[in-house]
Amino acid sequence: MKSLTRKRVSGITGAMHHRYCTDPVVMDRAVGQQDEIDYQAAAWLAALECGTADRGAFEQWRANSAAHALAFIRAAQLSDSLALLRDASPEAGAAVADSERGPTTSRRKLLKNGALAALCIGAGVAGWSLTATARNARTEVGERRRIVIADGISVELNTDSHIRWDKEKDRYDVELVQGELLIERRSGSARCTVHCADTHIEPALARVNARLNAGTVEVAVLSGTALIQGSASASPTRIESGRWTNNSVKGSPRIAPLSVEEIDAIEAWPRGELQFNGERLADAVREYNRYLARPIVIADPAIGELRLGGRFSSTDPGDFLNALNTIYQVQAHMESRRIRLSRT
Amino acid sequence: MTWLRPIDIWFAQRVLPYENLFVRQARRWSKNAEEATDLVQEAYLKLLECEDWRGIRDPRAYVLKTIRNLVLQRIRRSQVVAIEDIPTPEFFETRDEAPGAFDIVAGREALAHLLADVEQLPPACRRVIQMRKIEELGPKEIARRLGISLSTVETHLARGMHQLMKMRRNVTPAHRSDEADRLDQQEKNEKRIFPLR
């Protein structure tokens, strides 16, 4: 397809003046050009959202000129601002409450969960609690969502995850109940704290990834700095960009540097990709299974010790299974409830 | 859902939040509201083309410096230079990272403007924008509910976003003098200023 979108986008020029430049005022040439670039940016964003865009053609368009890149940044920002109207517009809210169904995206279900979750989480930092008004967002296995919490604060929610958030005066509290999130806080935004289990994270202008992994909290500060507090009694630690703290429920937190490869691997998930850098196959499969409704099962334990690297689609393991077959002659047996890996 | 590159994220985080400041400063130097918007755009493009963007420690100061150089260039090119046209290395404001009372009010106003803009969209287009961007439904779900094709959803999205971008451009800070005046006043009250070298 893909060339379709490109054709459409580059073919806009002629039709545009018909459709949009009805203003009797003669448009300045520069303004006309800018308008056209804006339309292309809007068209690319729409195509990406609808899954019809050819990524290669899009990247080419964006790399082609800084004006294209800038227009696309503005379109993405406008998109984020519109999400903020959710709180500002009662009409929009009503429409949401009326809407039914759609197992993964139903806001009504989410609102109901929010009401049910009318409990106070008293632990941790003083003054931190979520009330009945707290909002909820969830993702199913294999799903990702972007949630704009407030102006300049956005959260990417990974597969099979759940967050709650609330506003207290000028501060936002976000609780990671389950799964993984990547929070980004921009200049001029309100203060916010991410709570996961006993760990409290306050990002300065930063991108921070947080994951609840079998009772362990894993925090990666990808850029900027964050204050991280391991428990209510502990004093906060300032973590610079590229540092990693591993905060066990029992035992003291560990802080270690974060390599470029590790940052790349974390940054891969919001793009719908999984990146492996020589992990054991057993670990790679465990990671993959977070995203798959039909899990991969290793039938022969020896296979689990193989090591592999590469970048794969997180929702479609086809390339991953092919690679295993080509490199290690591992067979994937597609069964109804699982994908079984064996040497025969 | 994230289609921005590292440079785009950096730009959106570290540069765009200061847009009002850039436009105001550009207007002071060039004494022309329209030209001010052009200058800021030109400085943005230079920054986005900069390969060593990671090395820029203070992007805000960098953009201001670029704008000033562009003004100087234009003045030199025009050849008729009056002394008062030469931009003095004026004082730059610094701003707290946390939003002040003004920003919160301005943020609310901006949202009200945005809502008004959305309401001006053609009905079908507005419905899709509302479902996709505000209610955050998936494109396929929107197509199903409205009984239209996915490609129609895509077209409405593209047109709607384009119209909104266009409306936004017409409300650049340069044209909103009341806001600028208030900010100028606020600036006078601010103590922490530093000169541009």
Interface residues (C-beta under 8 A of the other chain):
Chain A: R19 Y20 A30 Q34 D35 D38 Y39 A41 A42 A43 L45 A46 A47 L48 E49 C50 G51 T52 F58 R62 A66 A67 A69 L70 A71 F72 I73 R74 A75 A76 Q77 L78 S79 S81 L82 A83 L84 L85 R86 A88 S89 A92 A95 V96 S99 G102 T105 R107 R144 R145 R146 I147 D151 G152 E156 D170 E184 R186 S187 G188 S189 A190 R191 A204 L205 R207 P270 R271
Chain B: M1 T2 W3 L4 R5 I7 D8 I9 F11 A12 Q13 R14 L16 P17 Y18 D38 Q41 Y44 L45 K46 L48 E49 E97 A98 P99 D103 I104 G107 R108 A110 L111 A112 L114 L115 V118 I129 Q130 M131 R132 K133 I134 E135 E136 L137 G138 P139 E141 R145 L150 S151 V153 E154 T155 L157 A158 R159 G160 M161 H162 Q163 L164 M165 K166 R168 R169
